[in-house]
Amino acid sequence: MFFIFLILLSFIPVCVGITILVLFKKNKLSKIIFLFLLLASFWHIDVSFLYAYRLFTEETIMFFFKLFRFGSIMVTPTIFYIGYTIVQEILPNEYQKKWRYLVNRTTVFISYAFALLGYIIGWSSKGISKLELIKMDSSIFYFPVDGELSWIFNFNVLLFIVCIIISLLISLDVQNKSERSFLLYFNIFTAIGFTIGYLNMFPSSRLYPSSIAVLVFAISILILSSRMHLEIVNNMNKKLYEQKQFLFRVIDLNPNYIYAQDENGRYTLMNKSYAQLMGMSFQDMIGKTDTDLLIDLSDEEESLNQEEGMFNLPEKHFIKEEAITAASGEVVWVQTVKVPIHLHESSTLLAVSTDITERKQYEDEIKFQANHDALTGLPNRRMFNDDLIALLEKAKAEGSQNAILFFDLDRFKYINDTLGHDVGDLLLVEVSRRIEMLLEEKHNRANIYRLGGDEFTILLPYYDATESEAFAKDLLAQFITGFWIDGSEYFITPSIGISTFPNDGYDANTLIKHADTAMYYVKERGKNNYQLFTSEMQQHFYRKMMIEKQLRTALDNEEFELYYQPIMDVKTNEIIGMESLIRWNNEVLGQVTPDEFISIMEETGMIIPIGKWVLNTAIAQTARWHRETNKRLKISINVSVKQLLESTFVDSVQLAIENAKFDATDVVLEITESIAMYAESMIEKLCALKKLGISLSMDDFGTGYSSLSYLNKYPLDSLKIDKSFVIGMNQDDENKALVKTIIAIAKQLDLKVIAEGVEGKEEYNFLAEIGCDYAQGYLISRPIPVAEFKGKWLIDTDVSHK
C-alpha cells in the first residue's frame, strides 16, 4: 500500500506542471519548468519501486529503478536549460551578450550528453551493482548499492550545484521585478529540494527525502507560479483600469457624440458631449432607455426595428444621417456609425455620431447656389428642368394641362452695353421682384426661373391656353410703368412665348423648344407682346434653322454668286458704276433671297467671312473689267457694322485692293445708319478708310435712327435714298417732299445723292429735275450676273439699253 501511496505522490509535480502550462499559456519557460517537474516525478517513481518488494521480484524492481532513474539524472541539465531559456527569452540584448559564451546551445547539449552518459552507465553493474534489502522497524525497502563508476552520478550532483548557481546568477539580471522574484525563489527552493533529496544516499533516511524533495519542488513552484500569476493578473487589471480611465478621458475629450445601448435600449456608455447634447448627466442616463428619459424620437418604432436588425449584423456598420433635437431646442444634424459588439451572451450597440450641421448647412447653401441664380435669387435653369420634368410626370398621371412661358427683355443688351452692367444687373433684380409680387398676389401656383442673361421662364401648373394668355397680359402690364434705378427711370418691354401641355408637346424638350420659338416669333414682329405656339411658327423657324445650317458650308461649296446693278448719272445718262449684290443658290433650299439669309449671317457672325469674300470678289472682278474694256467704273460694296467693327477690316480692304492692283478711288463702301450706335469709334475707322482713297456712301438713308448732326461728322461722299421713298413718289406728295429735303440737305453738306428703286421714267425725270446725281433701279437694269452685265453695259452703255 505504501508503494501505491508513493506512486500517487509522484503525480503531484506533473499536475503542478500542467497547471503552470495553463496559467502561462504554454510559453517556452513554462514548458521547461513542466519538463523539470515531470523529471521530478520520474525521480520519485524510481524510489517508489524500491518499496515494492512484496509486489515485484528484485529483478523487476531493479529494471524500473534504473528506468525511472532518468528523472533524477536529467534534473541537472534541465536546470541549466532553464538558465539558457532565461538568457534567450527574457534578458535584454546587453545581458545576453554577457552570458553567451557560458550559456549557449553547445553547453546545454554537453550538459544533457553528460547526464545521458551517467544514465546509460547506471544500467550496468558498474553503475548500480545490486539492491540490498533493508529492514528498519516497520520499513522494508531495497537500497541501491553503487558500483565502481557511481562517481559519475555523484559528479552530476556537483554539476547540479554549478547549474543552480549559474541559473541563480542569470535570474539576477532579469529586469522585470515579478519575473526576477519568481526565478530567484525557484532556484532557491529547487536547491533546497535537491539538497533534501540528496539525503536518499543514506539508508538511514529510509528513502523519505525524495518524497519531501518532490513535494518541495511541486509546492514551492505552485506557490511561486500562483503568486506570479496573481501579480500578472493584478498588473493587467491595473493596466486595464488605467486604460479604461484613459479611454473614458479620450472619449470625453472627443467632440463626437459617443454612446452605447444594450439589446433593451438601455444606455451602458456615453461621453460628456452626448450627455450635454441631451441636457443630462452621465449618472442620470446610464441604465435607462430613451423612453425612460423622455427623449423625443421621430419614428421611434421604425428606429427600434432598425436597431434590432443591426444586432444581427456582425462586423457590419450602419451609417446614416439624421436630425437630433438637442435639449436646447436646436436641431443638430449627425452622421452615425453603429457597430454591434457581441460579448458572451449579451450584445451592445456602440454608436459614434459626428456633428455634420455645418456641413449640412454648407451643402444646403451649395445646393441652393447650384439651383438658384446668384443675382436675383430666382431658381435657375437646372431647377427649371427638374421642376418641369416633375410637373409633366404629374400632369401625365393626372391628365391635367400645364403651360410654359418664356420671355426675355427687348433691347436689354443695348441698355447693358450703354449704361453698364451694374445698371443692367439692378434692372434684372427689379424685374424679378416685380414679377414675384405678381405671382404672389394673383398666380401663386406659378413659379418663375431665370435661365441666364435677360431670359426668364415661368411654369404655369394647371393653366390652359386661355389662362396662359390671361397671365401673359398680366405680365405685360407689369412693364407699363418704368423701373427706378439709382434715381433714374428706365422703360423696358418683354417678348413672351407660350407652349401648352399636351397640345404643343408631350415632353420637356419639345415644350421648351416651342415656347422659345413662339418668343422669337414675337421678337421678329415688333416685340412687347405674347404669342401662343403654332405649327406655322415651327415651319418658319425650321427654314431659318436650315438656312443657318446650309450657310456654314455655302462659302466652301462656292454657292454664292455676285450680281451687279448699274448706277446711272441722271444728267449724262451714262453708267458711272455698279453695286455688287450677293445671290445664293443652295441644292437643299434652292434660291434663297438676301432678305432671308443676310440677317442670319449677321446673327451668326458669318457676315465676316462672307463679307470678306464679297469684298475681294467684287474688287477683283471690277479690276478685270477695267483691264478688259478700258472703262473705269466705280464698284459699290455693302459693308455691315459687324465688318466695320473688326479690328483688321481696314487692312483687309487695303489687301484686297493691292492684290487686285486696283485704284482705291474707284471703291465705294456703302454703310448703314446703324453705325450711329458706335459714333466715336466708327468715325475713326471711316477716316482710316478715307485715307486709302475709298469713297463712303450712307446706304438706305432715312430709314435708320442717326441724327443729322452725325452726317456732318462722318467723312461721307454720298447718300443713298432708300427705295421706299423713291417708289412712292408718284402716289404720295409727302414722299416727294422727303426726297427733295434729303437732296437739299446732301447738297448743303456737299454730298452726292444716289436714288435707288427707280422703276419708272417719271421718277427718273423728276430726280433729274430736283438735282439728284445718280439713279439705280429696275428702270435701268435688274441686278444681273457677270457675263450678262459685261455684254450689256461694258460694250455699249447707251441709255436706250435701259
BAMARGU-448743 format. One record per residue (C-alpha): y, z, x; residue number from 1. Coordinates in steps of 0.5 Angstrom, whole numbers, plus 500, padded with zeros to 3 digits. Layout:
BAMARGU-448743
REC     y     z     x   pos
REC     Y     Z     X   NUM
...
***
This chain:
BAMARGU-448743
REC     y     z     x   pos
REC   500   500   500     1
REC   505   502   506     2
REC   504   494   508     3
REC   506   492   502     4
REC   512   496   502     5
REC   514   494   509     6
REC   513   486   507     7
REC   517   487   501     8
REC   522   491   505     9
REC   522   484   509    10
REC   525   480   504    11
REC   532   484   504    12
REC   535   481   509    13
REC   533   474   506    14
REC   536   476   500    15
REC   542   478   503    16
REC   543   472   507    17
REC   542   468   500    18
REC   548   472   497    19
REC   552   470   503    20
REC   551   463   502    21
REC   553   463   495    22
REC   559   467   497    23
REC   562   463   502    24
REC   560   456   499    25
REC   555   455   505    26
REC   560   454   510    27
REC   557   453   517    28
REC   558   460   520    29
REC   554   463   513    30
REC   548   458   514    31
REC   547   461   521    32
REC   548   468   519    33
REC   543   466   514    34
REC   538   464   519    35
REC   540   470   523    36
REC   537   475   517    37
REC   531   470   516    38
REC   529   471   523    39
REC   530   479   522    40
REC   526   478   516    41
REC   520   475   520    42
REC   521   480   526    43
REC   520   486   520    44
REC   514   482   518    45
REC   510   481   524    46
REC   511   489   525    47
REC   509   490   518    48
REC   502   486   519    49
REC   501   492   525    50
REC   500   497   519    51
REC   495   492   515    52
REC   488   495   519    53
REC   485   496   512    54
REC   486   489   509    55
REC   485   484   515    56
REC   481   484   521    57
REC   484   485   528    58
REC   484   478   530    59
REC   488   476   523    60
REC   493   482   525    61
REC   494   479   532    62
REC   495   472   529    63
REC   500   474   524    64
REC   503   479   529    65
REC   504   473   534    66
REC   506   468   529    67
REC   512   472   526    68
REC   514   475   533    69
REC   518   468   533    70
REC   523   472   529    71
REC   525   478   534    72
REC   525   473   540    73
REC   530   468   536    74
REC   535   473   534    75
REC   538   473   541    76
REC   539   465   542    77
REC   542   466   535    78
REC   547   471   536    79
REC   549   466   542    80
REC   549   460   537    81
REC   554   465   532    82
REC   559   465   538    83
REC   558   458   539    84
REC   560   456   532    85
REC   566   461   532    86
REC   569   457   538    87
REC   568   451   535    88
REC   570   452   528    89
REC   574   458   528    90
REC   578   459   534    91
REC   584   455   536    92
REC   584   449   541    93
REC   587   453   546    94
REC   582   458   546    95
REC   576   453   545    96
REC   578   451   552    97
REC   578   458   555    98
REC   570   458   552    99
REC   568   451   553   100
REC   565   452   560   101
REC   561   458   558   102
REC   559   457   551   103
REC   557   450   549   104
REC   551   446   547   105
REC   548   446   553   106
REC   548   453   554   107
REC   546   454   547   108
REC   540   449   548   109
REC   538   453   554   110
REC   538   460   550   111
REC   534   457   545   112
REC   529   454   550   113
REC   528   460   554   114
REC   527   464   548   115
REC   522   459   545   116
REC   518   460   552   117
REC   518   467   551   118
REC   515   466   544   119
REC   510   461   547   120
REC   507   466   552   121
REC   507   471   547   122
REC   501   467   544   123
REC   497   468   551   124
REC   493   474   553   125
REC   499   475   559   126
REC   504   476   554   127
REC   500   481   549   128
REC   494   483   552   129
REC   491   487   546   130
REC   492   491   540   131
REC   491   498   540   132
REC   489   502   534   133
REC   493   509   534   134
REC   492   515   529   135
REC   498   520   529   136
REC   497   525   523   137
REC   497   520   517   138
REC   500   514   520   139
REC   495   509   523   140
REC   497   502   526   141
REC   496   497   531   142
REC   500   498   537   143
REC   501   491   542   144
REC   499   492   549   145
REC   504   488   554   146
REC   500   483   558   147
REC   503   482   565   148
REC   508   477   563   149
REC   511   481   558   150
REC   517   482   562   151
REC   520   475   560   152
REC   520   479   553   153
REC   524   485   556   154
REC   529   480   559   155
REC   530   477   553   156
REC   533   484   551   157
REC   537   483   557   158
REC   540   477   554   159
REC   541   479   547   160
REC   546   484   550   161
REC   549   479   554   162
REC   550   474   548   163
REC   552   480   544   164
REC   558   482   549   165
REC   560   474   549   166
REC   560   474   541   167
REC   564   480   541   168
REC   569   478   546   169
REC   569   471   543   170
REC   571   475   536   171
REC   577   478   539   172
REC   580   471   540   173
REC   580   470   532   174
REC   587   469   529   175
REC   585   471   522   176
REC   585   478   521   177
REC   580   479   516   178
REC   575   474   520   179
REC   576   477   526   180
REC   575   484   523   181
REC   568   481   520   182
REC   566   478   526   183
REC   567   485   530   184
REC   564   489   526   185
REC   558   484   525   186
REC   557   484   533   187
REC   557   492   533   188
REC   552   493   527   189
REC   548   488   530   190
REC   548   491   537   191
REC   546   498   533   192
REC   541   495   529   193
REC   538   491   535   194
REC   538   498   539   195
REC   534   502   534   196
REC   529   496   533   197
REC   528   496   541   198
REC   525   503   540   199
REC   519   500   537   200
REC   517   499   544   201
REC   515   506   544   202
REC   508   508   540   203
REC   511   515   538   204
REC   516   511   534   205
REC   511   509   529   206
REC   514   502   529   207
REC   519   505   524   208
REC   525   503   528   209
REC   524   496   526   210
REC   525   497   519   211
REC   531   501   520   212
REC   534   496   524   213
REC   533   490   519   214
REC   536   495   514   215
REC   542   496   518   216
REC   542   488   519   217
REC   542   487   512   218
REC   546   493   509   219
REC   552   492   514   220
REC   552   485   514   221
REC   552   485   506   222
REC   558   490   506   223
REC   562   486   511   224
REC   561   480   507   225
REC   563   483   501   226
REC   569   486   504   227
REC   571   480   507   228
REC   570   476   500   229
REC   574   481   497   230
REC   579   480   501   231
REC   579   473   501   232
REC   579   473   493   233
REC   585   478   493   234
REC   589   474   498   235
REC   587   468   494   236
REC   589   472   487   237
REC   596   474   491   238
REC   597   467   493   239
REC   595   464   486   240
REC   600   470   483   241
REC   605   467   488   242
REC   604   460   487   243
REC   604   462   479   244
REC   611   465   480   245
REC   614   460   485   246
REC   611   455   479   247
REC   615   458   474   248
REC   621   458   478   249
REC   621   451   479   250
REC   619   450   472   251
REC   625   454   470   252
REC   630   450   475   253
REC   627   443   472   254
REC   632   441   468   255
REC   627   437   463   256
REC   624   441   457   257
REC   617   443   459   258
REC   612   447   454   259
REC   605   447   453   260
REC   602   449   446   261
REC   594   450   444   262
REC   590   447   439   263
REC   593   451   434   264
REC   600   449   436   265
REC   602   456   439   266
REC   606   456   445   267
REC   603   458   451   268
REC   608   456   456   269
REC   615   454   457   270
REC   621   453   461   271
REC   628   456   460   272
REC   631   449   459   273
REC   627   448   453   274
REC   628   456   450   275
REC   635   455   451   276
REC   635   448   447   277
REC   631   452   441   278
REC   636   457   442   279
REC   631   463   443   280
REC   628   467   449   281
REC   621   466   452   282
REC   618   472   449   283
REC   620   470   442   284
REC   617   464   443   285
REC   610   465   446   286
REC   604   465   442   287
REC   608   463   436   288
REC   608   456   432   289
REC   614   451   431   290
REC   613   454   423   291
REC   613   461   425   292
REC   619   460   429   293
REC   622   456   423   294
REC   624   450   428   295
REC   625   444   423   296
REC   621   438   425   297
REC   621   431   422   298
REC   615   428   419   299
REC   611   435   421   300
REC   605   433   418   301
REC   605   426   422   302
REC   607   429   428   303
REC   601   435   428   304
REC   596   429   426   305
REC   598   425   433   306
REC   598   431   437   307
REC   591   433   434   308
REC   589   426   436   309
REC   592   427   443   310
REC   587   433   445   311
REC   581   428   444   312
REC   584   423   449   313
REC   582   426   456   314
REC   586   424   462   315
REC   591   419   458   316
REC   598   420   457   317
REC   602   419   451   318
REC   609   417   452   319
REC   614   417   446   320
REC   622   417   445   321
REC   624   422   439   322
REC   630   426   437   323
REC   631   433   437   324
REC   636   437   433   325
REC   638   443   438   326
REC   640   450   436   327
REC   647   448   437   328
REC   646   442   432   329
REC   647   437   437   330
REC   642   431   437   331
REC   638   430   443   332
REC   634   424   445   333
REC   628   426   449   334
REC   622   422   452   335
REC   616   426   452   336
REC   610   425   456   337
REC   604   429   453   338
REC   598   431   457   339
REC   591   434   454   340
REC   589   439   459   341
REC   582   442   458   342
REC   580   449   460   343
REC   573   451   459   344
REC   572   452   451   345
REC   580   451   450   346
REC   585   446   450   347
REC   592   446   452   348
REC   597   440   451   349
REC   602   440   456   350
REC   609   437   455   351
REC   615   434   459   352
REC   621   432   455   353
REC   626   428   459   354
REC   633   428   456   355
REC   635   421   455   356
REC   641   422   451   357
REC   646   419   456   358
REC   641   413   457   359
REC   640   412   449   360
REC   648   412   449   361
REC   649   407   454   362
REC   643   403   451   363
REC   647   403   444   364
REC   653   401   448   365
REC   650   396   452   366
REC   646   393   445   367
REC   653   394   442   368
REC   656   390   447   369
REC   650   385   447   370
REC   651   384   439   371
REC   659   384   439   372
REC   665   381   441   373
REC   669   384   446   374
REC   676   382   444   375
REC   675   383   436   376
REC   669   388   436   377
REC   666   383   431   378
REC   659   381   431   379
REC   657   375   436   380
REC   653   369   436   381
REC   647   373   438   382
REC   647   378   432   383
REC   649   372   427   384
REC   643   368   429   385
REC   639   374   428   386
REC   642   376   421   387
REC   642   369   419   388
REC   634   369   420   389
REC   633   375   417   390
REC   637   373   411   391
REC   634   367   410   392
REC   627   370   410   393
REC   629   375   405   394
REC   632   369   401   395
REC   625   365   401   396
REC   622   371   399   397
REC   627   373   393   398
REC   628   366   391   399
REC   636   367   392   400
REC   642   363   394   401
REC   646   364   400   402
REC   652   361   404   403
REC   654   360   411   404
REC   661   359   412   405
REC   664   356   419   406
REC   671   356   420   407
REC   676   355   426   408
REC   683   356   427   409
REC   687   349   427   410
REC   691   348   434   411
REC   689   354   437   412
REC   689   351   443   413
REC   696   349   443   414
REC   698   356   442   415
REC   694   359   447   416
REC   696   354   452   417
REC   703   354   451   418
REC   704   361   449   419
REC   699   364   454   420
REC   692   367   453   421
REC   695   374   451   422
REC   698   372   445   423
REC   692   368   443   424
REC   688   374   444   425
REC   692   378   440   426
REC   692   373   434   427
REC   685   372   434   428
REC   685   380   433   429
REC   690   380   428   430
REC   686   374   424   431
REC   679   378   425   432
REC   683   384   422   433
REC   686   381   416   434
REC   679   377   414   435
REC   675   384   415   436
REC   680   387   410   437
REC   679   381   405   438
REC   671   382   406   439
REC   672   390   405   440
REC   677   389   399   441
REC   673   383   395   442
REC   667   381   398   443
REC   663   387   401   444
REC   657   383   401   445
REC   659   378   406   446
REC   659   379   414   447
REC   664   376   419   448
REC   662   374   426   449
REC   666   371   432   450
REC   662   365   435   451
REC   667   365   441   452
REC   674   362   442   453
REC   677   361   435   454
REC   670   359   432   455
REC   668   364   426   456
REC   662   364   421   457
REC   661   368   415   458
REC   655   370   412   459
REC   655   370   404   460
REC   649   373   401   461
REC   647   371   394   462
REC   653   366   394   463
REC   652   359   391   464
REC   656   353   392   465
REC   662   355   386   466
REC   662   362   389   467
REC   663   360   396   468
REC   669   355   394   469
REC   672   361   391   470
REC   671   365   397   471
REC   674   359   401   472
REC   680   359   397   473
REC   681   367   398   474
REC   680   366   406   475
REC   685   360   406   476
REC   690   365   402   477
REC   690   370   408   478
REC   693   364   412   479
REC   699   363   408   480
REC   703   369   411   481
REC   704   369   418   482
REC   702   373   424   483
REC   706   378   427   484
REC   705   379   435   485
REC   710   382   439   486
REC   716   382   434   487
REC   715   374   433   488
REC   711   371   427   489
REC   706   365   428   490
REC   703   361   423   491
REC   696   358   424   492
REC   691   355   419   493
REC   683   354   418   494
REC   679   349   417   495
REC   673   351   413   496
REC   666   348   413   497
REC   660   351   408   498
REC   653   350   407   499
REC   648   353   402   500
REC   641   355   402   501
REC   637   352   400   502
REC   641   346   397   503
REC   643   344   404   504
REC   638   346   409   505
REC   632   351   409   506
REC   632   353   416   507
REC   638   357   420   508
REC   639   351   425   509
REC   640   346   419   510
REC   644   350   415   511
REC   649   352   422   512
REC   649   344   423   513
REC   651   342   416   514
REC   656   348   416   515
REC   659   345   423   516
REC   659   338   420   517
REC   663   340   414   518
REC   668   344   418   519
REC   669   338   423   520
REC   670   333   417   521
REC   676   338   414   522
REC   679   337   421   523
REC   679   330   421   524
REC   682   329   414   525
REC   688   334   416   526
REC   685   341   417   527
REC   688   347   413   528
REC   682   346   408   529
REC   675   347   406   530
REC   669   343   405   531
REC   662   344   402   532
REC   657   340   406   533
REC   655   333   403   534
REC   650   328   405   535
REC   655   323   406   536
REC   658   327   412   537
REC   652   327   415   538
REC   651   320   416   539
REC   659   319   418   540
REC   657   324   424   541
REC   651   321   425   542
REC   654   315   427   543
REC   659   319   431   544
REC   654   322   435   545
REC   650   315   436   546
REC   657   312   439   547
REC   658   318   444   548
REC   650   317   446   549
REC   651   310   447   550
REC   658   311   450   551
REC   655   315   456   552
REC   651   308   458   553
REC   655   303   456   554
REC   659   302   462   555
REC   653   302   467   556
REC   650   297   462   557
REC   656   292   462   558
REC   657   293   455   559
REC   665   293   455   560
REC   669   286   455   561
REC   677   286   455   562
REC   680   281   450   563
REC   687   279   452   564
REC   693   278   447   565
REC   699   274   449   566
REC   706   277   449   567
REC   712   272   447   568
REC   719   272   449   569
REC   722   271   442   570
REC   728   268   445   571
REC   725   262   449   572
REC   718   262   445   573
REC   714   263   452   574
REC   709   267   454   575
REC   711   273   459   576
REC   705   277   459   577
REC   699   279   455   578
REC   696   286   453   579
REC   689   288   455   580
REC   684   290   449   581
REC   677   293   450   582
REC   672   291   446   583
REC   665   294   446   584
REC   658   290   443   585
REC   652   295   443   586
REC   645   293   442   587
REC   644   299   437   588
REC   650   300   434   589
REC   653   292   434   590
REC   660   291   435   591
REC   664   298   435   592
REC   671   298   433   593
REC   676   301   438   594
REC   678   306   432   595
REC   671   309   432   596
REC   670   309   440   597
REC   677   311   443   598
REC   678   317   440   599
REC   671   319   442   600
REC   672   317   449   601
REC   678   322   449   602
REC   674   328   446   603
REC   668   327   451   604
REC   672   325   457   605
REC   669   318   458   606
REC   676   315   458   607
REC   677   317   465   608
REC   671   312   468   609
REC   672   307   463   610
REC   680   307   463   611
REC   679   306   471   612
REC   674   300   469   613
REC   679   297   464   614
REC   685   298   470   615
REC   681   295   475   616
REC   678   289   471   617
REC   685   287   468   618
REC   689   287   474   619
REC   683   283   478   620
REC   683   278   472   621
REC   690   277   472   622
REC   691   276   479   623
REC   685   271   479   624
REC   689   267   473   625
REC   696   268   478   626
REC   692   264   483   627
REC   688   259   479   628
REC   694   257   474   629
REC   700   259   479   630
REC   703   262   473   631
REC   706   269   474   632
REC   705   273   467   633
REC   705   281   466   634
REC   699   285   465   635
REC   700   291   460   636
REC   694   296   460   637
REC   694   302   455   638
REC   693   309   459   639
REC   691   315   456   640
REC   694   322   457   641
REC   688   325   460   642
REC   688   319   465   643
REC   695   321   467   644
REC   693   328   468   645
REC   688   326   473   646
REC   691   328   480   647
REC   688   322   483   648
REC   691   317   478   649
REC   697   314   482   650
REC   692   313   488   651
REC   687   309   483   652
REC   692   305   481   653
REC   695   303   488   654
REC   688   302   490   655
REC   687   297   484   656
REC   693   293   486   657
REC   691   293   493   658
REC   684   291   492   659
REC   686   285   487   660
REC   692   283   492   661
REC   697   283   486   662
REC   704   284   485   663
REC   705   291   482   664
REC   712   289   479   665
REC   707   285   474   666
REC   703   291   472   667
REC   706   294   465   668
REC   702   301   464   669
REC   703   303   456   670
REC   703   310   455   671
REC   704   314   448   672
REC   709   319   446   673
REC   704   325   446   674
REC   706   325   454   675
REC   712   330   451   676
REC   707   336   451   677
REC   707   335   458   678
REC   714   333   459   679
REC   716   336   466   680
REC   709   335   470   681
REC   709   328   467   682
REC   716   326   469   683
REC   714   327   476   684
REC   707   323   475   685
REC   711   317   472   686
REC   716   317   477   687
REC   711   316   482   688
REC   708   310   479   689
REC   715   307   478   690
REC   716   308   486   691
REC   710   303   486   692
REC   714   298   483   693
REC   710   299   476   694
REC   713   298   469   695
REC   712   303   464   696
REC   712   302   456   697
REC   712   307   451   698
REC   707   305   446   699
REC   707   306   438   700
REC   714   308   439   701
REC   716   312   432   702
REC   709   315   430   703
REC   709   321   435   704
REC   713   327   436   705
REC   717   326   442   706
REC   724   328   441   707
REC   730   322   443   708
REC   732   327   449   709
REC   726   325   453   710
REC   727   318   452   711
REC   733   319   457   712
REC   728   323   462   713
REC   722   318   462   714
REC   723   313   467   715
REC   721   307   462   716
REC   722   300   462   717
REC   721   298   455   718
REC   719   301   448   719
REC   714   298   443   720
REC   715   299   436   721
REC   709   301   432   722
REC   706   295   428   723
REC   706   300   422   724
REC   714   299   421   725
REC   714   291   423   726
REC   708   289   418   727
REC   712   293   412   728
REC   719   290   414   729
REC   719   284   408   730
REC   717   289   403   731
REC   721   295   405   732
REC   728   295   407   733
REC   727   302   410   734
REC   722   299   415   735
REC   727   294   417   736
REC   733   299   418   737
REC   728   303   422   738
REC   726   297   426   739
REC   734   296   427   740
REC   735   303   429   741
REC   730   303   434   742
REC   732   297   437   743
REC   739   299   437   744
REC   737   306   441   745
REC   733   302   446   746
REC   739   297   448   747
REC   743   304   449   748
REC   738   306   454   749
REC   737   299   457   750
REC   730   299   455   751
REC   727   292   453   752
REC   723   292   446   753
REC   717   289   444   754
REC   715   289   437   755
REC   707   289   435   756
REC   704   287   429   757
REC   708   281   428   758
REC   704   277   423   759
REC   709   272   419   760
REC   714   267   421   761
REC   720   271   417   762
REC   718   278   421   763
REC   719   274   428   764
REC   725   270   426   765
REC   728   277   424   766
REC   726   280   430   767
REC   730   275   434   768
REC   736   276   430   769
REC   736   283   431   770
REC   736   283   438   771
REC   728   284   439   772
REC   726   282   446   773
REC   718   281   445   774
REC   713   280   440   775
REC   706   281   439   776
REC   701   280   434   777
REC   697   275   430   778
REC   702   270   428   779
REC   702   269   436   780
REC   695   270   437   781
REC   689   275   436   782
REC   686   278   442   783
REC   681   273   445   784
REC   676   273   451   785
REC   678   271   458   786
REC   675   264   457   787
REC   679   262   451   788
REC   685   266   453   789
REC   686   261   459   790
REC   684   255   456   791
REC   689   256   450   792
REC   695   260   454   793
REC   695   259   461   794
REC   694   251   461   795
REC   699   250   455   796
REC   704   255   453   797
REC   708   251   447   798
REC   710   255   441   799
REC   706   250   437   800
REC   700   254   439   801
REC   701   260   435   802
***
